Amino acid sequence: MNRIVVYDQPNFEGLSKEFTCDVPDLHELDFGDCISSLKVIGQPWVAYKLSKFEEDGVVFEEGDYAEIDNSNKISSLRLVHHDLSDPQITLYEHPNYEGQSKVVKEETNLTYGYFNDRVSSHVVQRGVWLLYKHPDRGGWYHIAWPGERIHDYKTELNFDDSVSHLQPLKPGRPIITAKLLWDKKQVEAEKDVLIDEIVGTNCTEYEQAFTTNSTREYTATVFQSFHFSNTTSIKLGFSFQVTLGCANVFIVEKGKCESTTTKEKVEVLMPAKIPPCTELSIQVIKKETTTFVPVELTICQNGKERKENAEYRCVSGRTISTRYTMKPISAAPEASQAKPQA
């Protein structure tokens, strides 16, 4: 849910209120001109010094603001409910959308190009933009809303030939729900991997105790990975949880590392004795199973919901077992003279 939590003291202390929609006048709610810190969840908010969203606004994108610059000077709050996923603005060199033009779709420092301090009009196709007077987000900025058409900066903004930096507002983090379609699970491969072999030989005519440890521990591995579709809207760096079971939660982070490996120790019991004139071979086997499970992603952002397909892949080597092989051997020459030890 898109919301803002405001506090009358810095560092999120003191009295607080939470809002999920526009607040034209905070004084009517006994919270005017007192906000000193705030938290934004989801879409950005614009804070205004005057009620009814008048005068210049200050934008707060998703995050925690322990102390704000315009402390105690906020009288109204406005939620940015517009679609911010694909921003675009067209800048024009002269008033009335004439002269050279430049289409911008991402944050841009105009001082690095040929269009710095040359903008006199603009049209916003999509998204909400901040137009700064100085480079590196410096100085006063104008908030440009979707569909806005400013035909002359000089008469409408007092901003002629002054734009040096542009920044589109970022949308709030989406809420992602991952549904694993276990009924469509596919097992791609199964194979046995030999991880240990122990051989014990009893050349006597008497049963002998096994000379190695009666139990051993081995490491079982589970390799998990998550694969998005080629057309996914999930951005790099975004992370979310995938619940695989009651106590099994897989953390997915797009682009950084979409896999994880866990290790578990498994105890294997060995035979305690070897029969007379017998060679005992013990093979410790790990069964590796590769499984694919389709995933349905539900992405909720700014009141809109969309579906995407993904895939969960697991290579599990948790199952460890033993195989025993016994074959007769000849007794040692001195075996007939040997007596069993106590």
C-alpha positions as CSV (number, residue, x, y, z in Angstrom):
1,M,0.0,0.0,0.0
2,N,1.2,3.5,-0.8
3,R,1.4,5.5,2.5
4,I,3.4,8.1,4.3
5,V,4.0,8.2,8.1
6,V,4.8,11.7,9.5
7,Y,6.3,12.6,12.9
8,D,6.4,15.9,14.8
9,Q,10.0,15.2,16.0
10,P,13.2,14.2,14.2
11,N,14.3,10.6,14.1
12,F,10.7,9.3,13.9
13,E,9.9,10.3,17.4
14,G,7.0,12.1,19.0
15,L,3.4,12.2,17.7
16,S,2.8,10.5,14.4
17,K,0.1,10.1,11.8
18,E,-0.2,7.8,8.7
19,F,-1.9,8.8,5.4
20,T,-2.7,6.8,2.3
21,C,-4.3,9.5,0.2
22,D,-4.0,13.2,-0.5
23,V,-4.2,15.6,2.5
24,P,-5.3,19.1,1.4
25,D,-5.0,20.7,4.8
26,L,-3.0,19.1,7.7
27,H,-4.2,21.8,10.0
28,E,-7.7,20.3,9.9
29,L,-6.1,17.1,11.3
30,D,-4.1,19.0,14.0
31,F,-0.8,18.2,12.3
32,G,0.0,21.4,10.3
33,D,3.5,22.9,10.2
34,C,4.9,20.4,12.6
35,I,6.4,17.5,10.5
36,S,10.1,17.0,11.3
37,S,10.7,13.4,10.0
38,L,8.8,11.0,7.8
39,K,8.7,7.6,6.1
40,V,7.5,6.9,2.6
41,I,6.3,3.4,1.6
42,G,5.5,2.9,-2.1
43,Q,4.9,5.8,-4.5
44,P,6.5,9.2,-3.9
45,W,4.7,12.0,-2.1
46,V,4.9,15.8,-2.5
47,A,4.9,18.0,0.5
48,Y,3.6,21.7,0.2
49,K,4.2,24.6,2.5
50,L,0.6,25.9,2.0
51,S,-2.7,24.0,2.1
52,K,-4.4,22.8,-1.0
53,F,-1.1,21.9,-2.6
54,E,-0.1,25.5,-3.3
55,E,3.4,27.0,-3.7
56,D,6.4,24.9,-4.6
57,G,6.4,21.3,-3.5
58,V,9.1,19.1,-2.1
59,V,9.3,15.5,-3.3
60,F,10.0,12.5,-1.1
61,E,10.6,9.1,-2.8
62,E,10.3,5.8,-1.0
63,G,12.6,5.7,2.0
64,D,13.1,7.0,5.6
65,Y,13.8,10.7,6.2
66,A,15.1,11.1,9.8
67,E,15.3,14.9,9.5
68,I,13.8,17.0,6.7
69,D,15.1,20.4,5.4
70,N,11.7,22.1,5.5
71,S,10.9,21.0,9.0
72,N,7.7,22.4,10.5
73,K,6.7,24.0,7.2
74,I,4.4,21.4,5.6
75,S,0.6,22.1,5.4
76,S,-0.5,19.6,2.7
77,L,0.5,16.3,1.2
78,R,-0.1,14.8,-2.2
79,L,0.4,11.2,-3.3
80,V,2.0,10.7,-6.7
81,H,-0.4,8.0,-8.1
82,H,0.7,8.2,-11.7
83,D,2.5,5.4,-13.6
84,L,6.2,6.1,-13.3
85,S,7.5,2.9,-14.9
86,D,8.2,4.4,-18.4
87,P,8.9,8.1,-18.2
88,Q,9.4,10.4,-21.2
89,I,9.6,14.2,-21.7
90,T,10.3,16.3,-24.8
91,L,12.3,19.5,-24.4
92,Y,12.2,22.3,-26.9
93,E,14.8,25.0,-27.6
94,H,12.3,27.8,-28.2
95,P,8.8,28.7,-26.8
96,N,5.7,27.1,-28.3
97,Y,7.6,23.8,-28.9
98,E,9.8,25.2,-31.6
99,G,13.4,24.9,-32.5
100,Q,15.5,21.8,-31.8
101,S,14.0,19.2,-29.5
102,K,15.3,16.5,-27.2
103,V,13.5,13.4,-26.0
104,V,14.6,12.3,-22.5
105,K,13.6,9.0,-20.9
106,E,16.0,8.8,-17.9
107,E,17.8,11.0,-15.5
108,T,20.1,13.3,-17.5
109,N,22.7,16.0,-16.6
110,L,22.4,18.4,-19.6
111,T,25.7,20.0,-18.8
112,Y,27.3,16.9,-20.3
113,G,25.7,17.7,-23.7
114,Y,24.6,20.4,-26.1
115,F,21.2,21.2,-24.6
116,N,22.3,22.8,-21.3
117,D,20.5,26.1,-20.5
118,R,18.7,26.0,-23.9
119,V,15.2,24.8,-22.9
120,S,12.3,27.1,-23.3
121,S,9.2,24.8,-23.4
122,H,8.4,21.1,-22.8
123,V,5.7,18.4,-23.1
124,V,5.5,15.5,-20.6
125,Q,4.4,12.3,-22.3
126,R,4.8,10.0,-19.3
127,G,5.9,10.0,-15.7
128,V,6.6,12.8,-13.3
129,W,9.8,14.8,-13.8
130,L,11.9,17.2,-11.7
131,L,13.5,19.9,-13.8
132,Y,16.5,21.4,-11.9
133,K,18.1,24.8,-12.4
134,H,21.6,23.6,-11.7
135,P,23.6,20.4,-12.5
136,D,23.6,17.4,-10.1
137,R,20.1,18.0,-8.9
138,G,21.1,21.5,-7.7
139,G,19.0,24.5,-7.0
140,W,15.3,25.1,-7.4
141,Y,13.3,22.5,-9.4
142,H,9.9,22.4,-11.1
143,I,7.7,19.4,-10.8
144,A,6.4,18.4,-14.3
145,W,3.3,16.2,-14.2
146,P,2.1,13.8,-17.0
147,G,0.4,15.6,-19.9
148,E,1.9,18.9,-18.8
149,R,2.5,21.4,-21.7
150,I,4.5,24.5,-20.8
151,H,4.7,26.6,-23.9
152,D,6.9,29.4,-22.6
153,Y,9.2,29.0,-19.5
154,K,9.7,32.8,-19.3
155,T,6.0,33.6,-18.8
156,E,4.8,30.5,-17.1
157,L,7.8,29.4,-14.9
158,N,10.3,32.3,-14.9
159,F,12.7,29.5,-15.8
160,D,13.8,30.4,-19.3
161,D,17.1,28.7,-20.5
162,S,17.8,27.5,-17.0
163,V,17.3,23.7,-17.1
164,S,20.5,21.8,-16.4
165,H,19.3,18.5,-14.9
166,L,16.3,16.3,-15.3
167,Q,15.2,13.4,-13.0
168,P,12.1,11.2,-13.4
169,L,10.5,10.1,-10.1
170,K,11.0,6.4,-9.3
171,P,8.0,4.2,-8.7
172,G,7.6,2.6,-5.2
173,R,8.9,-0.9,-4.7
174,P,6.4,-3.5,-6.0
175,I,5.0,-6.2,-3.8
176,I,5.7,-9.6,-5.4
177,T,3.9,-12.9,-4.6
178,A,5.4,-16.0,-6.0
179,K,3.2,-19.1,-6.5
180,L,5.0,-22.3,-7.2
181,L,3.0,-24.6,-9.5
182,W,4.0,-27.9,-7.9
183,D,1.4,-29.8,-9.9
184,K,3.5,-28.9,-13.0
185,K,6.8,-29.9,-11.5
186,Q,9.2,-31.7,-13.8
187,V,12.1,-33.9,-12.9
188,E,14.8,-33.3,-15.5
189,A,17.5,-35.8,-14.3
190,E,18.4,-38.1,-11.5
191,K,21.9,-39.5,-11.0
192,D,23.9,-41.3,-8.4
193,V,27.2,-39.7,-7.3
194,L,29.8,-41.8,-5.5
195,I,31.2,-39.6,-2.6
196,D,33.0,-42.2,-0.6
197,E,34.2,-45.9,-0.7
198,I,35.4,-47.9,2.2
199,V,36.9,-51.4,2.0
200,G,37.4,-53.7,4.9
201,T,39.0,-57.1,4.7
202,N,38.7,-60.0,7.2
203,C,41.2,-62.7,6.3
204,T,40.6,-64.7,9.5
205,E,38.2,-67.5,10.2
206,Y,36.5,-65.5,12.8
207,E,34.1,-62.6,12.7
208,Q,36.0,-59.3,13.1
209,A,34.9,-55.8,14.2
210,F,35.0,-53.1,11.6
211,T,38.2,-51.2,12.0
212,T,36.9,-47.7,10.8
213,N,34.4,-45.5,12.6
214,S,30.9,-47.1,12.9
215,T,29.4,-43.8,11.7
216,R,30.4,-41.0,9.3
217,E,29.1,-37.6,8.4
218,Y,28.8,-36.3,4.9
219,T,27.7,-33.0,3.4
220,A,24.5,-32.9,1.5
221,T,24.0,-29.9,-0.9
222,V,21.0,-28.1,-2.3
223,F,21.5,-25.7,-5.2
224,Q,18.6,-23.4,-5.9
225,S,18.2,-20.9,-8.7
226,F,15.4,-18.6,-10.0
227,H,15.0,-17.6,-13.6
228,F,12.9,-14.7,-14.9
229,S,11.3,-14.4,-18.3
230,N,13.1,-12.4,-20.9
231,T,10.4,-9.7,-20.7
232,T,10.3,-9.3,-17.0
233,S,9.6,-5.9,-15.5
234,I,11.6,-6.6,-12.3
235,K,14.6,-4.3,-12.1
236,L,18.1,-5.2,-11.2
237,G,18.8,-5.2,-7.5
238,F,15.2,-5.9,-6.5
239,S,14.8,-8.8,-4.0
240,F,11.9,-10.7,-2.6
241,Q,11.2,-14.0,-0.8
242,V,9.9,-17.3,-2.3
243,T,8.4,-19.7,0.3
244,L,9.1,-23.3,-0.6
245,G,7.8,-24.9,2.6
246,C,7.1,-24.3,6.2
247,A,10.7,-23.5,7.1
248,N,12.3,-23.1,3.7
249,V,12.5,-19.5,2.3
250,F,14.5,-18.7,-0.7
251,I,15.7,-15.1,-1.2
252,V,15.7,-14.0,-4.8
253,E,17.7,-10.9,-5.8
254,K,17.4,-9.9,-9.5
255,G,20.8,-9.6,-11.3
256,K,23.1,-10.1,-8.3
257,C,23.0,-13.8,-7.5
258,E,19.9,-15.8,-8.4
259,S,21.1,-19.0,-6.8
260,T,22.0,-20.3,-3.4
261,T,23.6,-23.4,-2.1
262,T,22.9,-24.9,1.3
263,K,24.9,-27.6,3.1
264,E,23.6,-30.2,5.5
265,K,25.4,-32.9,7.4
266,V,24.1,-36.5,7.1
267,E,25.2,-39.3,9.3
268,V,25.6,-42.7,7.7
269,L,25.7,-45.9,9.8
270,M,28.3,-48.5,8.9
271,P,28.2,-52.3,9.6
272,A,29.8,-53.1,12.9
273,K,31.4,-56.5,11.9
274,I,32.8,-58.3,8.9
275,P,32.2,-62.1,8.5
276,P,35.1,-64.5,8.3
277,C,37.1,-64.6,5.0
278,T,35.2,-61.7,3.6
279,E,36.0,-58.4,1.8
280,L,33.4,-55.8,2.6
281,S,33.0,-52.8,0.2
282,I,30.9,-49.9,1.3
283,Q,29.9,-47.3,-1.3
284,V,28.4,-44.0,0.0
285,I,26.0,-42.7,-2.7
286,K,24.5,-39.3,-3.0
287,K,21.4,-39.1,-5.2
288,E,21.2,-35.8,-7.1
289,T,17.8,-34.8,-8.5
290,T,17.3,-31.8,-10.8
291,T,13.8,-30.4,-10.6
292,F,12.0,-27.5,-12.4
293,V,8.9,-25.9,-11.0
294,P,7.0,-23.2,-13.0
295,V,6.3,-20.0,-10.9
296,E,3.5,-17.5,-11.3
297,L,4.6,-14.0,-10.2
298,T,1.9,-11.5,-9.1
299,I,3.4,-8.0,-9.1
300,C,1.4,-5.3,-7.4
301,Q,2.5,-1.7,-7.8
302,N,0.6,1.6,-7.4
303,G,-2.8,-0.1,-7.3
304,K,-2.1,-2.1,-10.5
305,E,-1.5,-5.9,-10.7
306,R,0.2,-7.8,-13.4
307,K,1.3,-11.4,-13.9
308,E,4.6,-12.8,-15.0
309,N,6.1,-16.3,-15.5
310,A,9.3,-17.5,-13.9
311,E,11.0,-20.8,-13.1
312,Y,12.4,-22.3,-9.9
313,R,15.2,-24.8,-10.3
314,C,16.6,-27.1,-7.6
315,V,19.5,-29.6,-7.7
316,S,19.1,-31.5,-4.5
317,G,21.7,-33.9,-3.1
318,R,20.1,-34.5,0.3
319,T,19.5,-38.2,-0.1
320,I,22.6,-40.1,1.0
321,S,22.6,-43.9,1.2
322,T,25.1,-46.8,1.4
323,R,25.6,-49.9,-0.7
324,Y,27.3,-53.0,0.7
325,T,29.1,-55.7,-1.3
326,M,30.6,-58.7,0.3
327,K,32.8,-61.3,-1.5
328,P,34.6,-64.3,-0.2
329,I,38.4,-64.3,0.0
330,S,40.9,-66.9,1.0
331,A,42.0,-67.1,4.5
332,A,45.6,-66.0,5.3
333,P,48.0,-68.9,6.0
334,E,48.3,-68.0,9.6
335,A,44.5,-67.5,9.9
336,S,43.9,-71.2,10.9
337,Q,46.2,-70.7,13.8
338,A,44.7,-67.3,14.9
339,K,42.4,-67.1,17.8
340,P,39.7,-64.5,18.2
341,Q,40.7,-61.6,20.4
342,A,38.6,-60.7,23.4
